[in-house]
């Protein structure tokens, strides 16, 4: 049996110190297999983004273990954390595009960190075409709609062919139609590339793209299947 792409055990996290210390995650344990699409849902303030940043090596672990793509992140030196991050495609609520660069150029900037990818300009154009922006390659972010900018952000993550995509509230600033287009494009292309997706959201409109849904409440995971999500009125 193949090892999970991601495995985490007894992950806890707190903000502050002393009397101001506030625990936000409590002994989270689970795994994500290769090619799986897992959505973590829950209300604002439930710890979803904190969990994602720990999994993605963007925040140092305080307690517990995270094994990502074979790397143990707890206590890992900076070199290991950098190598882990280079195998992850990050998508955030804010698209974080460079305003002075075109859609094409925003992708090329990221590809500079991956010299193993041949013909970076062609790769950038191909992935932008796949997300429906083939006619907008040379437009700047201010010339694109919110949904189009988020699709550029998705293309930027996918063009490096990462083994894992971590997405944090990618539809939060979009209307229902644009949000649906964004996650369907992400799901379609990531599935084609064999990429594992872990997506956090409070948006009930997109839960049906997942193989598995986990509900995070007050820092604790509550297992939830797609069917259970529907019965709970989340689908």
C-alpha positions as a Markdown table, in Angstrom:
| # | Residue | x | y | z |
|---|---|---|---|---|
| 1 | Unk | 0.0 | 0.0 | 0.0 |
| 2 | Unk | 1.3 | 3.5 | -0.9 |
| 3 | Unk | 2.0 | 5.9 | 1.9 |
| 4 | Unk | -0.4 | 8.9 | 2.3 |
| 5 | Unk | 0.7 | 12.1 | 0.6 |
| 6 | Unk | -0.1 | 13.9 | 3.9 |
| 7 | Unk | -0.4 | 12.4 | 7.4 |
| 8 | Unk | -0.9 | 14.5 | 10.5 |
| 9 | Unk | -1.1 | 13.3 | 14.1 |
| 10 | Unk | -2.0 | 15.1 | 17.4 |
| 11 | Unk | -1.6 | 18.6 | 15.8 |
| 12 | Unk | -2.4 | 21.3 | 18.3 |
| 13 | Unk | -1.7 | 25.0 | 18.1 |
| 14 | Unk | -2.1 | 28.1 | 20.3 |
| 15 | Unk | -1.7 | 31.8 | 20.0 |
| 16 | Unk | -0.3 | 34.0 | 22.7 |
| 17 | Unk | 1.5 | 33.2 | 25.9 |
| 18 | Unk | 0.7 | 33.0 | 29.6 |
| 19 | Unk | -2.7 | 34.3 | 30.6 |
| 20 | Unk | -3.3 | 35.4 | 26.9 |
| 21 | Unk | -2.6 | 32.0 | 25.5 |
| 22 | Unk | -5.6 | 30.7 | 23.4 |
| 23 | Unk | -5.6 | 27.2 | 21.9 |
| 24 | Unk | -7.2 | 27.1 | 18.5 |
| 25 | Unk | -6.4 | 23.5 | 17.3 |
| 26 | Unk | -6.8 | 20.4 | 19.4 |
| 27 | Unk | -5.0 | 17.1 | 18.6 |
| 28 | Unk | -6.0 | 16.9 | 14.9 |
| 29 | Unk | -5.2 | 13.6 | 13.4 |
| 30 | Unk | -5.8 | 12.3 | 9.8 |
| 31 | Unk | -4.4 | 11.7 | 6.4 |
| 32 | Unk | -4.9 | 12.5 | 2.8 |
| 33 | Unk | -4.1 | 10.0 | 0.0 |
| 34 | Unk | -2.6 | 10.7 | -3.4 |
| 35 | Unk | -5.1 | 12.2 | -5.8 |
| 36 | Unk | -7.8 | 12.8 | -3.1 |
| 37 | Unk | -9.8 | 16.0 | -3.0 |
| 38 | Unk | -10.5 | 16.9 | 0.6 |
| 39 | Unk | -12.4 | 19.9 | 1.8 |
| 40 | Unk | -12.1 | 21.3 | 5.3 |
| 41 | Unk | -15.1 | 23.3 | 6.2 |
| 42 | Unk | -16.3 | 25.3 | 9.2 |
| 43 | Unk | -17.3 | 28.7 | 10.4 |
| 44 | Unk | -15.0 | 31.7 | 10.4 |
| 45 | Unk | -12.6 | 31.5 | 13.4 |
| 46 | Unk | -12.7 | 27.7 | 13.6 |
| 47 | Unk | -9.0 | 27.3 | 12.8 |
| 48 | Unk | -9.2 | 26.3 | 9.1 |
| 49 | Unk | -6.5 | 28.7 | 7.9 |
| 50 | Unk | -4.2 | 28.0 | 10.8 |
| 51 | Unk | -4.4 | 24.3 | 10.1 |
| 52 | Unk | -3.7 | 24.9 | 6.4 |
| 53 | Unk | -0.6 | 27.0 | 7.1 |
| 54 | Unk | 0.8 | 24.3 | 9.4 |
| 55 | Unk | 0.2 | 21.6 | 6.8 |
| 56 | Unk | 1.9 | 23.8 | 4.1 |
| 57 | Unk | 5.0 | 24.5 | 6.2 |
| 58 | Unk | 4.1 | 28.2 | 6.3 |
| 59 | Unk | 3.9 | 28.1 | 10.1 |
| 60 | Unk | 6.0 | 26.1 | 12.5 |
| 61 | Unk | 4.4 | 23.3 | 14.3 |
| 62 | Unk | 4.2 | 23.5 | 18.1 |
| 63 | Unk | 2.8 | 20.1 | 18.9 |
| 64 | Unk | 2.3 | 16.9 | 16.9 |
| 65 | Unk | 3.6 | 15.5 | 13.7 |
| 66 | Unk | 3.0 | 16.4 | 10.0 |
| 67 | Unk | 4.5 | 14.2 | 7.3 |
| 68 | Unk | 4.1 | 15.8 | 3.9 |
| 69 | Unk | 5.4 | 14.0 | 0.8 |
| 70 | Unk | 7.8 | 12.1 | 3.0 |
| 71 | Unk | 9.1 | 15.0 | 5.0 |
| 72 | Unk | 8.5 | 15.4 | 8.7 |
| 73 | Unk | 7.7 | 19.0 | 9.3 |
| 74 | Unk | 7.9 | 19.1 | 13.1 |
| 75 | Unk | 11.3 | 20.5 | 14.0 |
| 76 | Unk | 12.4 | 20.4 | 10.4 |
| 77 | Unk | 15.3 | 22.7 | 9.4 |
| 78 | Unk | 14.6 | 25.6 | 7.0 |
| 79 | Unk | 16.1 | 23.7 | 4.0 |
| 80 | Unk | 13.5 | 20.9 | 4.4 |
| 81 | Unk | 10.7 | 23.3 | 4.8 |
| 82 | Unk | 11.7 | 25.1 | 1.6 |
| 83 | Unk | 11.9 | 21.8 | -0.3 |
| 84 | Unk | 8.5 | 20.8 | 1.0 |
| 85 | Unk | 7.0 | 24.2 | 0.0 |
| 86 | Unk | 8.4 | 23.9 | -3.5 |
| 87 | Unk | 6.2 | 20.8 | -4.1 |
| 88 | Unk | 3.0 | 22.6 | -3.0 |
| 89 | Unk | 0.8 | 24.9 | -5.1 |
| 90 | Unk | -0.7 | 27.6 | -2.8 |
| 91 | Unk | -4.0 | 29.4 | -3.7 |
| 92 | Unk | -5.3 | 32.0 | -1.3 |
| 93 | Unk | -8.4 | 34.1 | -1.0 |
| 94 | Unk | -6.5 | 37.1 | -2.1 |
| 95 | Unk | -5.0 | 36.3 | -5.5 |
| 96 | Unk | -1.7 | 38.0 | -4.7 |
| 97 | Unk | -0.9 | 38.7 | -8.3 |
| 98 | Unk | 1.8 | 41.3 | -9.1 |
| 99 | Unk | -0.2 | 44.3 | -10.5 |
| 100 | Unk | 2.6 | 45.5 | -12.8 |
| 101 | Unk | 2.8 | 42.1 | -14.6 |
| 102 | Unk | 0.4 | 40.5 | -17.1 |
| 103 | Unk | -1.3 | 37.2 | -16.4 |
| 104 | Unk | 1.4 | 35.5 | -18.5 |
| 105 | Unk | 4.2 | 37.2 | -16.7 |
| 106 | Unk | 2.8 | 36.4 | -13.2 |
| 107 | Unk | 3.1 | 32.7 | -14.1 |
| 108 | Unk | 6.6 | 33.1 | -15.6 |
| 109 | Unk | 7.8 | 34.6 | -12.3 |
| 110 | Unk | 6.8 | 31.5 | -10.4 |
| 111 | Unk | 8.4 | 29.2 | -13.0 |
| 112 | Unk | 11.8 | 30.8 | -12.4 |
| 113 | Unk | 12.0 | 28.7 | -9.2 |
| 114 | Unk | 11.5 | 25.5 | -11.3 |
| 115 | Unk | 14.2 | 25.3 | -13.9 |
| 116 | Unk | 13.3 | 21.6 | -14.5 |
| 117 | Unk | 10.2 | 22.8 | -16.4 |
| 118 | Unk | 11.0 | 23.0 | -20.1 |
| 119 | Unk | 9.6 | 25.8 | -22.3 |
| 120 | Unk | 8.2 | 27.9 | -19.4 |
| 121 | Unk | 6.5 | 30.5 | -21.7 |
| 122 | Unk | 4.6 | 27.7 | -23.5 |
| 123 | Unk | 3.7 | 26.0 | -20.2 |
| 124 | Unk | 2.3 | 29.3 | -18.9 |
| 125 | Unk | 0.2 | 29.9 | -22.0 |
| 126 | Unk | -1.1 | 26.4 | -22.0 |
| 127 | Unk | -2.3 | 26.4 | -18.4 |
| 128 | Unk | -3.9 | 29.9 | -18.8 |
| 129 | Unk | -5.7 | 28.5 | -21.9 |
| 130 | Unk | -6.9 | 25.6 | -19.8 |
| 131 | Unk | -8.5 | 27.9 | -17.2 |
| 132 | Unk | -10.3 | 29.8 | -19.9 |
| 133 | Unk | -7.9 | 32.8 | -20.2 |
| 134 | Unk | -6.3 | 32.1 | -23.5 |
| 135 | Unk | -7.6 | 35.5 | -24.8 |
| 136 | Unk | -6.3 | 37.3 | -21.7 |
| 137 | Unk | -2.6 | 36.3 | -21.6 |
| 138 | Unk | -1.3 | 39.8 | -21.8 |
| 139 | Unk | -3.8 | 41.6 | -19.6 |
| 140 | Unk | -2.9 | 43.1 | -16.3 |
| 141 | Unk | -4.8 | 42.2 | -13.1 |
| 142 | Unk | -6.8 | 45.4 | -13.1 |
| 143 | Unk | -8.1 | 44.5 | -16.5 |
| 144 | Unk | -9.5 | 41.2 | -15.3 |
| 145 | Unk | -12.6 | 40.4 | -13.3 |
| 146 | Unk | -12.4 | 38.9 | -9.8 |
| 147 | Unk | -13.1 | 35.4 | -11.1 |
| 148 | Unk | -10.5 | 35.8 | -13.8 |
| 149 | Unk | -7.8 | 37.0 | -11.4 |
| 150 | Unk | -8.5 | 34.0 | -9.2 |
| 151 | Unk | -8.2 | 31.7 | -12.2 |
| 152 | Unk | -4.8 | 33.3 | -12.9 |
| 153 | Unk | -3.8 | 32.4 | -9.3 |
| 154 | Unk | -5.0 | 28.8 | -9.9 |
| 155 | Unk | -3.0 | 28.7 | -13.1 |
| 156 | Unk | 0.1 | 30.0 | -11.3 |
| 157 | Unk | -0.2 | 27.2 | -8.8 |
| 158 | Unk | -0.9 | 24.4 | -11.3 |
| 159 | Unk | 1.7 | 25.4 | -13.9 |
| 160 | Unk | 4.5 | 24.0 | -11.7 |
| 161 | Unk | 2.7 | 20.7 | -11.6 |
| 162 | Unk | 2.8 | 20.4 | -7.8 |
| 163 | Unk | 2.0 | 17.2 | -6.1 |
| 164 | Unk | -0.3 | 19.0 | -3.6 |
| 165 | Unk | -2.5 | 22.0 | -3.9 |
| 166 | Unk | -3.5 | 23.9 | -0.7 |
| 167 | Unk | -6.3 | 26.3 | -1.3 |
| 168 | Unk | -7.5 | 28.8 | 1.4 |
| 169 | Unk | -11.0 | 30.2 | 0.8 |
| 170 | Unk | -10.5 | 30.5 | -3.0 |
| 171 | Unk | -14.1 | 31.5 | -3.6 |
| 172 | Unk | -14.7 | 33.8 | -0.6 |
| 173 | Unk | -14.6 | 37.1 | -2.6 |
| 174 | Unk | -16.5 | 35.7 | -5.6 |
| 175 | Unk | -20.2 | 35.5 | -6.5 |
| 176 | Unk | -21.7 | 32.0 | -6.7 |
| 177 | Unk | -21.3 | 31.7 | -10.5 |
| 178 | Unk | -17.6 | 32.8 | -10.6 |
| 179 | Unk | -16.8 | 30.8 | -7.5 |
| 180 | Unk | -18.2 | 27.6 | -9.1 |
| 181 | Unk | -16.2 | 28.2 | -12.3 |
| 182 | Unk | -13.0 | 28.7 | -10.3 |
| 183 | Unk | -13.3 | 25.4 | -8.2 |
| 184 | Unk | -14.5 | 23.4 | -11.2 |
| 185 | Unk | -11.4 | 24.5 | -13.2 |
| 186 | Unk | -9.2 | 23.7 | -10.3 |
| 187 | Unk | -10.7 | 20.3 | -9.8 |
| 188 | Unk | -10.6 | 19.5 | -13.5 |
| 189 | Unk | -7.0 | 20.3 | -14.1 |
| 190 | Unk | -5.7 | 19.0 | -10.8 |
| 191 | Unk | -7.4 | 15.7 | -11.5 |
| 192 | Unk | -5.9 | 15.5 | -14.9 |
| 193 | Unk | -2.4 | 16.1 | -13.4 |
| 194 | Unk | -3.0 | 13.7 | -10.6 |
| 195 | Unk | -2.6 | 16.5 | -8.0 |
| 196 | Unk | -3.9 | 16.1 | -4.4 |
| 197 | Unk | -6.1 | 18.9 | -3.2 |
| 198 | Unk | -6.7 | 20.1 | 0.3 |
| 199 | Unk | -9.1 | 23.1 | 0.3 |
| 200 | Unk | -10.5 | 25.0 | 3.2 |
| 201 | Unk | -13.8 | 26.9 | 2.9 |
| 202 | Unk | -17.0 | 28.0 | 4.6 |
| 203 | Unk | -18.7 | 28.0 | 1.2 |
| 204 | Unk | -21.3 | 25.2 | 1.1 |
| 205 | Unk | -21.8 | 25.6 | -2.7 |
| 206 | Unk | -18.6 | 23.8 | -3.5 |
| 207 | Unk | -18.6 | 20.8 | -1.1 |
| 208 | Unk | -19.8 | 18.4 | -3.8 |
| 209 | Unk | -16.4 | 18.5 | -5.6 |
| 210 | Unk | -14.8 | 16.7 | -2.7 |
| 211 | Unk | -14.1 | 13.0 | -2.2 |
| 212 | Unk | -14.2 | 13.7 | 1.5 |
| 213 | Unk | -15.4 | 16.6 | 3.7 |
| 214 | Unk | -14.1 | 17.3 | 7.2 |
| 215 | Unk | -15.9 | 19.8 | 9.5 |
| 216 | Unk | -13.7 | 21.8 | 11.8 |
| 217 | Unk | -15.5 | 23.1 | 14.9 |
| 218 | Unk | -13.8 | 25.0 | 17.7 |
| 219 | Unk | -10.5 | 23.5 | 16.7 |
| 220 | Unk | -11.7 | 19.9 | 16.6 |
| 221 | Unk | -12.4 | 17.7 | 13.5 |
| 222 | Unk | -15.7 | 16.1 | 13.0 |
| 223 | Unk | -15.7 | 13.5 | 10.2 |
| 224 | Unk | -18.4 | 14.1 | 7.6 |
| 225 | Unk | -19.1 | 12.2 | 4.4 |
| 226 | Unk | -20.6 | 13.9 | 1.3 |
| 227 | Unk | -23.9 | 12.3 | 2.2 |
| 228 | Unk | -23.8 | 13.5 | 5.8 |
| 229 | Unk | -23.0 | 17.0 | 4.5 |
| 230 | Unk | -26.2 | 16.9 | 2.4 |
| 231 | Unk | -28.3 | 15.8 | 5.3 |
| 232 | Unk | -26.9 | 18.6 | 7.4 |
| 233 | Unk | -28.0 | 21.1 | 4.8 |
| 234 | Unk | -24.4 | 21.9 | 3.7 |
| 235 | Unk | -25.0 | 20.7 | 0.1 |
